[in-house]
Amino acid sequence: MKTILIKQACLVNEGRQQYADVLVKDGRIEQISTAAINQKADIELNGEGLHLFPGVIDDQVHFREPGLTQKGEIYTEAKAALAGGITSYMEMPNTIPNALTQELLEEKYQIASHRSLANYSFYMGTSNNNFEELMKTDPNKVCGIKIFMGASTGDMLVDDPMVLDKIFSQCNQLIATHCEHEPTIRRNTEVYKQKFGDDIPASFHPVIRSEEACYLSSSFAIDLAKRNNTRLHILHISTAKELHLFRNDIPLKEKRITAEACIHHLWFCDEDYKTKGMLLKWNPAVKTAADRDAILKAVLDNRIDVIATDHAPHTLEEKANAYGKAPSGGPLVQQSMQAMLELYHQGKISLERIAEKMSHAVADCFQIEKRGYLREGYWADMVLVNLNKSNTVTRESLLYKCGWSPFEGTTFTSAIEHTIVSGHLAYSNGHFNEDKKGERLSFNRN
């Protein structure tokens, strides 16, 4: 592999900023020095005026392959992720077929090994009847078990209390949950279908997939986890009411129950349905400005541990349908780091906290082996950012296969200039080097 030398960048890492040179060799960070590193390298990057972050680790994406490749592919979405500063991702099992067996899960890993430009891991899926397959999952090779405790594709809604109790009591690795109470959602849906038919306005989505639906499911999952001492990670928190369920009085590494916030819940609110309509339809729903602000506060005070995207592309044709047929989800990976850096420019979060919540804490939460930090001996997953290079999101600038973004028309103050993946300069000023694919993530859970 080519050696890389980054000169005089401002490193944002482990709660501080410092100017340093960084030498990368054989995929790893060989040396970090506040004094000049004078060794020759195959590639030298001038870091003056730039900030060097550990690569973003996104713990929740839907890249749609196999079976839904009209929406996105591992190749296209991982490429967009690189342009957004994401060097590693963890992808969800609700592809077609659902990843409910070890064989189907391994097929996704094989696709990624040939097509993903970013590092990768894939969740094992859960149904009401695949317990034996779940228990074969190797916790050091797979990021976690995913349970949809709310509607999902195919056979992936797990709503049998006995099955849930069995999984929570016997599973020996991290369980990640989508928490929404399905009976509540169904009741709310019927109320608004009687009023509007299939053409329910998008603005009622957070009323249908309500605060109550989220809270009932999250609190139930946490009760299960506490009773069984399960390692539980609750995805995409969307309400202020849920926040008291999580602790901030102990270090992350001691927590058995952790939580995630997503970019759309930190950026948008229910007022945005007026202009974006079904493009803003996500599950759980984007809710009020008060919810959005409370979630950011919880990120800052460590009740919420990590920030992710829940990147979930659909075609514009699908999104143009009436409420009952328009799918939930949207593409976010290419703009996720820029969105957080914009919150920094607005004085709402520090650069150090962004590095913590998008890289360090994700690595700690999932016990990822030697990633998520700028440390000698660690894999060289790094992003060089220009904090003063404004750019506007246009349809032409997007790399998603679905070809649209909820951020279209937004002008960001910062730009991603270089992304290094496992020691390979994969993205540089709009150009990709596809000579090397990403690595499979490994986990230290012994």
C-alpha positions, 0 to 999 in steps of 0.5 A: 500500500502507498504511504501517506503523509499529512502535513500540519493539519489540525487534529480533532481527536479525543477531546482536543485540537492540536496541529500535527503531522500524520504518517500512514503506512501499511493501512495504519497510523504509523506516527503522529507528531507535533514536530515535523515528520520529514520522512518521504511518502508516496502521497503527501497532503497539505493539511494547512487550514484543514481539520483532520477527524477520525473517519465517521462510523455510521451505525445504521444504514440501509444500502438496499442490496440485495433485492432493492437495488433500484433504490441503492446499491452497496457500491453507490451508497458507500461511494456517497458515504465516502464523499460525506466523510463516512469511512465505515458503516453498519448495514441493516438486514431488511433487504430482499431476501431478509438477512435471517440466516447465516448464509444470507448474511454472509452473502451480503459480506461477500458483495461488500468485499467486492463492491464497497469502497468503505469499511463495512459490517452487517446486522443479523436480522431477527424474526419470530422464528429464527432464534437458532440462526441468531445464536450462531452469530459470531459477536467478533465478526458481526456488528449486532442483532437487529430487532424491528419492534415496529413494522418492517419488511417481510417477516421482520416485525418481532412482536411475540413477547415470548420470542423477545424475552428469549432473545433478550435473555440468551443473546450474547451480543449487542441487540439494536432495536427499532422501537415503535409500538405497532398497535398504537400506530395501527389505531392512529392510522385507522383514525386518519384513514377514515378522515382522509382515505389514502391521501393523508397529509404528510404533516400527520405522520408524527401524529400517527407514529406518535410520541406514545408509540415510541415511548411504549416500545422503547420503555418496554425494550429497556425493561426487557434489557434491565431484567436480562442484563442485555446489551441493548442499543436503541436506534433513532430516538425521536422524542423528548419523552424517551430521553429520561430512559437513558443514563449519563451518570456513568461512562459509555464503556460501562453502559449496558443500554445506549441510544442513537440520534439521527441527522434528520431528527437533529436537523428537521422538525414538523414545520418542514413537512409543509415544504418537503412533504413525503420526502421527510417521511421517516420512521420514527417520524420527525417530530416537533422543534422541541423534540429536536432541541431536546435530542441535541441537548441529550447528545451534549449531556451524554444521554444519547451516545452516538449520531448516525443517519438511518440512510434509507433511499427510495426513488422519487417516484415512490416518494411521490405516492400518497401517504399510504403508499409512500415509503418511509426513509431518505438518503443522508450519508453524503451530507451527514458530517456537513450537517453536523459541522453546520451545527458547529458553525451555528454554535450548537456543538463543538468539533470535539463533540462531533468527533466523539459522537460520530467516531469515538463513541461508535467505536466504543459502543460497538467495541470495534477493533482499532478504529474510531480514533486518531491513534498510532497503531490504529487503522488509518480511517481519516477525513480532512475537512475545510471548515470554510469552503461553502457549497450548495447541495444540488441534484447534480452533486448527489452520488445516491442512486435514488438521485435526491436529498432532503438537503437539496438547496441547503448551503453548507459552510464546510466541505469534505476534501479527503477521505482515507479508508484503512490507509487508502486515499479513497476520495480526494477533492471530488475524485475517487480511487477505487483500487482498494475496497474497504475492510470488514470490521472486526469487534473485540468482545471477548 
